[in-house]
Amino acid sequence: MAGNERFLVLGSNSFSGASFCDYLAGLGYDVLAGSRSAEPHDALLPYKWRKDGGAVRFEKIDINHDLDTLGALLKRERPTHVVNFAAQSMVGQSWDHPDDWMRTNVVSTVRLHNLLRGYDGLDRYVHVTTPEVYGSTEGWVREDHPYNPSTPYAVSRAAGDMSLKTYVDNFDFPAVSTRAANVYGPGQQLYRIIPRTIYAAMTGKRLKLDGGGKSVRVFIHMNDVSDATYKVALNGAPGDCYHISGYELVSIRQLVETILDQLGASFEDCVDIGPERAGKDTAYTLDSFKIRTELGWRDKIGLAEGVADCIAWARRFESELPNLPSDYIHKP
């Protein structure tokens, strides 16, 4: 049930941001959402499917250009909690335009933090960052694991994270950070591995699998991530970071095989093996002991159940999927 908090969600057109808006609406919150582009197709906005709960009100805000507009919105709307999903987030493509990644994830993000530092209504700022800052990991790592970024994207996020720490240390800025394992769920963009595999199998197209899918990940359903993010927003310790992850390890190949098995398709008939992309990390294994013990969070949705959830979404919007972008389109 919603409390007296007022949430502003930045980057609300992202899969994670849109899903978190829906989660908050489901709790009864009226949510203020902001993103740099107009709202995308309803199939990519879970809060548009909701028939009850709170409302989500969208404002077009680009942190690269609209911080004055954002400042005016803060004064007018008086949110108590700001959750920031806004970022240039594609890893492989960050090699093509690294300056754009640095501009958004470092320069504009630092300017955002400086704006929020001067806002007197802020109870908590949630900085959604990434395990990419660690590089490839061996064994389950805690939140104090050293940074070892291996791509322009990871470097940009590490720089933004380190800058935020100086604001916390010097100004008591009420910030908390989250790093989640690979998120997925209904409404995710078609160029991500789970919906891309589902869509390829449904349409008879062949899927290109970088490096044969050897890298190992933990995939975590966005409903579980939203629950964790909410707990961090309300009760996370200022200055701390929280890993959001399960412990169910799977290679990308095993993941694809699980999806194809549920769809009654074979790996050999659907998949082509391609070369590994530059700088791709072999494994991310985040230990989520801290959020489980301090905030009482636990993941509830297993991978097989979550994949079935995504397949149901794809079938629900099957006639609309051809109208959605199947490849990432870079916006500087």
C-alpha positions as CSV (number, residue, x, y, z in Angstrom):
1,M,0.0,0.0,0.0
2,A,1.3,3.4,-0.9
3,G,2.6,5.7,1.8
4,N,3.1,9.5,1.7
5,E,6.1,9.3,-0.6
6,R,6.0,11.1,-3.9
7,F,8.1,9.4,-6.6
8,L,9.8,10.9,-9.7
9,V,11.1,8.2,-12.0
10,L,13.7,9.4,-14.5
11,G,14.4,7.2,-17.6
12,S,10.9,6.0,-17.5
13,N,10.9,4.9,-21.1
14,S,13.6,2.3,-20.4
15,F,12.4,-1.2,-19.7
16,S,13.4,-1.0,-16.0
17,G,12.0,2.5,-15.6
18,A,8.7,1.7,-17.1
19,S,8.4,-1.5,-15.1
20,F,9.2,0.3,-11.9
21,C,6.5,2.9,-12.7
22,D,4.0,0.1,-13.1
23,Y,5.2,-1.5,-9.8
24,L,4.6,1.8,-7.9
25,A,1.2,2.3,-9.6
26,G,0.3,-1.2,-8.4
27,L,1.0,-0.1,-4.9
28,G,-1.3,2.8,-5.3
29,Y,1.2,5.6,-5.9
30,D,0.5,8.4,-8.5
31,V,3.9,8.4,-10.2
32,L,5.6,11.3,-12.1
33,A,7.6,9.8,-14.9
34,G,10.2,11.5,-17.1
35,S,12.2,10.4,-20.1
36,R,14.0,12.1,-23.1
37,S,11.7,10.8,-25.8
38,A,7.9,10.6,-26.2
39,E,6.4,7.5,-24.7
40,P,7.0,4.4,-26.9
41,H,4.4,1.8,-28.0
42,D,2.1,0.6,-25.3
43,A,3.6,-2.9,-25.6
44,L,6.8,-1.5,-24.1
45,L,5.0,0.3,-21.2
46,P,3.7,-2.1,-18.5
47,Y,1.9,0.7,-16.7
48,K,-0.3,1.2,-19.8
49,W,-1.7,-2.3,-19.3
50,R,-2.9,-1.6,-15.7
51,K,-6.6,-1.3,-15.1
52,D,-6.4,-0.2,-11.4
53,G,-4.0,1.4,-9.0
54,G,-2.3,4.7,-9.2
55,A,-1.7,6.9,-12.3
56,V,1.5,7.4,-14.2
57,R,1.9,11.0,-15.5
58,F,4.6,11.4,-18.1
59,E,6.8,14.5,-18.7
60,K,9.3,14.7,-21.5
61,I,12.7,15.4,-19.8
62,D,16.2,14.9,-21.2
63,I,18.9,15.1,-18.5
64,N,21.3,16.2,-21.3
65,H,19.3,19.3,-22.1
66,D,16.4,19.9,-19.8
67,L,17.8,20.3,-16.3
68,D,16.2,23.8,-15.9
69,T,12.9,22.2,-16.8
70,L,13.6,19.5,-14.2
71,G,14.4,22.0,-11.6
72,A,11.1,23.8,-12.2
73,L,9.3,20.5,-12.0
74,L,10.9,19.7,-8.6
75,K,9.7,23.0,-7.2
76,R,6.2,22.4,-8.6
77,E,5.7,18.7,-7.9
78,R,7.8,18.3,-4.7
79,P,8.8,14.7,-5.1
80,T,10.3,13.1,-2.0
81,H,12.1,10.3,-3.9
82,V,13.9,10.4,-7.2
83,V,14.8,7.1,-8.9
84,N,17.1,7.5,-11.8
85,F,17.2,4.9,-14.6
86,A,18.3,7.5,-17.2
87,A,21.5,6.4,-19.0
88,Q,23.1,5.4,-22.2
89,S,22.9,1.7,-21.4
90,M,24.0,-0.4,-24.4
91,V,27.4,-2.0,-23.9
92,G,28.6,-3.1,-27.3
93,Q,27.4,0.1,-29.0
94,S,29.3,2.3,-26.6
95,W,32.5,1.5,-28.6
96,D,30.9,3.4,-31.6
97,H,30.1,6.7,-29.9
98,P,32.0,6.7,-26.5
99,D,31.7,10.4,-26.2
100,D,27.9,10.2,-26.1
101,W,28.1,7.6,-23.3
102,M,30.5,9.9,-21.4
103,R,28.2,12.9,-21.9
104,T,25.1,11.3,-20.5
105,N,26.5,8.9,-17.9
106,V,29.1,11.2,-16.5
107,V,28.7,14.9,-17.4
108,S,24.9,15.1,-17.4
109,T,24.5,12.7,-14.5
110,V,26.9,14.8,-12.4
111,R,24.9,17.9,-13.3
112,L,21.8,16.1,-12.2
113,H,23.3,15.2,-8.9
114,N,24.4,18.8,-8.4
115,L,20.8,20.0,-9.1
116,L,19.3,17.5,-6.7
117,R,21.9,18.5,-4.0
118,G,20.3,21.9,-3.9
119,Y,16.7,20.6,-3.8
120,D,15.3,20.8,-0.2
121,G,12.5,18.2,-0.6
122,L,14.6,15.1,-1.3
123,D,14.3,12.2,1.2
124,R,16.1,9.7,-1.0
125,Y,17.8,9.6,-4.4
126,V,18.2,6.1,-6.0
127,H,21.0,5.8,-8.5
128,V,20.5,2.8,-10.7
129,T,23.9,1.7,-11.9
130,T,25.4,-1.6,-13.2
131,P,27.7,-4.5,-12.4
132,E,29.6,-3.8,-15.6
133,V,31.8,-1.5,-13.5
134,Y,33.4,-4.6,-12.0
135,G,34.4,-6.2,-15.3
136,S,34.3,-10.0,-15.4
137,T,34.0,-11.5,-11.9
138,E,35.1,-14.8,-10.4
139,G,33.0,-16.0,-7.5
140,W,30.2,-14.2,-5.8
141,V,31.2,-10.6,-5.2
142,R,30.0,-8.1,-2.7
143,E,29.3,-4.4,-3.1
144,D,32.8,-3.4,-2.1
145,H,34.4,-5.3,-5.1
146,P,37.0,-3.1,-6.9
147,Y,36.1,-1.5,-10.2
148,N,37.7,-3.0,-13.4
149,P,35.6,-1.6,-16.3
150,S,36.2,-3.1,-19.7
151,T,34.1,-1.0,-22.1
152,P,33.3,2.7,-22.6
153,Y,29.9,2.1,-21.1
154,A,31.4,0.5,-18.0
155,V,33.9,3.3,-17.6
156,S,31.2,6.0,-17.9
157,R,29.1,4.3,-15.2
158,A,32.1,3.9,-12.9
159,A,32.9,7.6,-13.2
160,G,29.3,8.6,-12.5
161,D,29.3,6.3,-9.4
162,M,32.6,7.7,-8.1
163,S,31.4,11.2,-8.5
164,L,28.2,10.5,-6.6
165,K,30.2,9.1,-3.7
166,T,31.9,12.5,-3.3
167,Y,28.5,14.2,-3.0
168,V,27.5,11.7,-0.3
169,D,30.7,12.1,1.6
170,N,31.0,15.9,1.4
171,F,27.4,17.0,1.5
172,D,25.4,14.2,3.1
173,F,23.5,13.8,-0.1
174,P,20.8,11.1,0.6
175,A,21.8,8.8,-2.3
176,V,21.7,5.0,-2.5
177,S,22.7,2.9,-5.4
178,T,21.6,-0.4,-6.9
179,R,23.3,-2.9,-9.2
180,A,21.2,-5.6,-10.6
181,A,21.9,-8.8,-12.5
182,N,20.6,-9.1,-16.0
183,V,17.0,-8.0,-15.8
184,Y,14.2,-9.3,-18.0
185,G,10.4,-9.4,-18.2
186,P,7.3,-8.5,-20.2
187,G,7.7,-5.3,-22.2
188,Q,11.5,-5.6,-22.7
189,Q,12.8,-4.2,-26.0
190,L,13.2,-6.8,-28.8
191,Y,16.9,-6.4,-29.2
192,R,17.5,-7.8,-25.7
193,I,18.4,-11.5,-25.6
194,I,15.2,-13.0,-24.2
195,P,12.6,-11.1,-26.3
196,R,14.9,-11.3,-29.3
197,T,15.1,-15.1,-29.0
198,I,11.3,-15.4,-28.5
199,Y,10.6,-13.2,-31.5
200,A,13.1,-15.0,-33.7
201,A,11.5,-18.3,-32.9
202,M,8.0,-17.0,-33.4
203,T,8.8,-15.6,-36.8
204,G,11.1,-18.3,-38.1
205,K,14.2,-16.0,-38.2
206,R,17.6,-17.2,-37.2
207,L,19.2,-15.8,-34.0
208,K,22.9,-14.7,-34.0
209,L,24.5,-15.7,-30.8
210,D,27.7,-13.9,-30.0
211,G,30.6,-16.2,-29.0
212,G,28.3,-19.2,-28.9
213,G,26.6,-18.0,-25.7
214,K,29.4,-19.2,-23.4
215,S,29.2,-16.2,-21.0
216,V,27.4,-16.9,-17.7
217,R,24.8,-14.6,-16.1
218,V,22.1,-14.5,-13.5
219,F,18.8,-13.3,-15.0
220,I,16.3,-11.8,-12.7
221,H,12.7,-10.9,-13.4
222,M,11.9,-7.2,-13.3
223,N,9.1,-7.7,-10.8
224,D,11.7,-8.8,-8.3
225,V,14.0,-6.0,-9.2
226,S,11.2,-3.4,-8.8
227,D,10.4,-4.8,-5.3
228,A,14.1,-4.5,-4.4
229,T,14.4,-1.0,-5.8
230,Y,11.3,0.1,-3.8
231,K,12.8,-1.4,-0.6
232,V,16.1,0.4,-1.2
233,A,14.3,3.7,-1.9
234,L,12.4,3.6,1.4
235,N,15.0,2.0,3.7
236,G,18.4,1.8,2.1
237,A,21.2,3.3,4.1
238,P,22.4,6.6,2.5
239,G,25.7,6.1,0.8
240,D,25.3,2.4,0.4
241,C,25.0,0.2,-2.7
242,Y,22.8,-2.9,-2.9
243,H,23.2,-5.8,-5.3
244,I,19.9,-7.2,-6.7
245,S,20.4,-10.7,-7.9
246,G,19.4,-14.3,-7.5
247,Y,21.8,-17.2,-7.4
248,E,20.5,-19.2,-10.5
249,L,23.5,-19.2,-12.9
250,V,22.9,-19.9,-16.5
251,S,25.0,-19.5,-19.7
252,I,23.5,-17.5,-22.5
253,R,23.3,-20.7,-24.6
254,Q,21.4,-22.5,-21.8
255,L,19.0,-19.5,-21.6
256,V,18.3,-19.6,-25.3
257,E,17.8,-23.4,-25.1
258,T,15.3,-22.9,-22.3
259,I,13.3,-20.4,-24.3
260,L,13.3,-22.5,-27.5
261,D,12.3,-25.5,-25.5
262,Q,9.2,-23.7,-24.2
263,L,8.4,-22.7,-27.7
264,G,8.9,-26.2,-29.1
265,A,11.8,-25.1,-31.3
266,S,15.3,-26.6,-31.6
267,F,18.6,-24.7,-31.1
268,E,20.1,-26.0,-34.3
269,D,17.2,-24.8,-36.4
270,C,17.1,-21.3,-34.9
271,V,20.6,-20.2,-34.0
272,D,23.8,-19.1,-35.8
273,I,27.0,-18.8,-33.8
274,G,28.8,-15.4,-34.3
275,P,32.1,-14.0,-32.9
276,E,32.3,-12.6,-29.4
277,R,32.0,-8.9,-29.1
278,A,34.9,-6.8,-27.9
279,G,35.3,-6.4,-24.1
280,K,32.4,-8.7,-23.3
281,D,32.8,-10.0,-19.7
282,T,32.7,-13.7,-19.1
283,A,30.6,-13.7,-15.9
284,Y,28.8,-11.4,-13.4
285,T,28.0,-13.1,-10.1
286,L,26.6,-10.6,-7.6
287,D,26.2,-11.6,-4.0
288,S,22.9,-10.2,-2.8
289,F,23.4,-11.2,0.9
290,K,23.3,-7.5,1.9
291,I,19.8,-6.6,0.6
292,R,18.4,-9.9,1.8
293,T,19.6,-9.4,5.4
294,E,19.3,-5.7,5.8
295,L,16.0,-5.1,3.9
296,G,14.4,-8.5,3.9
297,W,14.2,-8.8,0.1
298,R,14.2,-12.1,-1.8
299,D,13.7,-13.0,-5.4
300,K,10.5,-15.0,-6.1
301,I,10.3,-15.7,-9.8
302,G,12.5,-18.5,-11.3
303,L,13.8,-18.4,-14.8
304,A,11.5,-21.0,-16.3
305,E,8.4,-19.1,-14.9
306,G,9.8,-15.8,-16.0
307,V,10.5,-17.0,-19.5
308,A,6.9,-18.2,-19.7
309,D,5.8,-14.7,-18.6
310,C,7.8,-13.2,-21.5
311,I,6.4,-15.6,-24.0
312,A,2.8,-14.8,-22.9
313,W,3.6,-11.1,-23.4
314,A,4.9,-11.7,-26.9
315,R,1.8,-13.7,-27.8
316,R,-0.4,-11.0,-26.4
317,F,1.2,-8.3,-28.5
318,E,2.1,-10.6,-31.4
319,S,0.4,-8.5,-34.1
320,E,2.2,-5.4,-32.8
321,L,5.8,-6.8,-32.5
322,P,6.7,-6.2,-36.2
323,N,6.1,-2.5,-35.6
324,L,8.6,-2.4,-32.7
325,P,12.3,-1.7,-33.2
326,S,14.1,-5.0,-33.5
327,D,17.6,-3.3,-33.3
328,Y,19.0,-0.7,-30.9
329,I,18.7,2.8,-32.4
330,H,21.3,5.2,-31.0
331,K,20.1,8.6,-29.9
332,P,23.0,11.0,-29.2
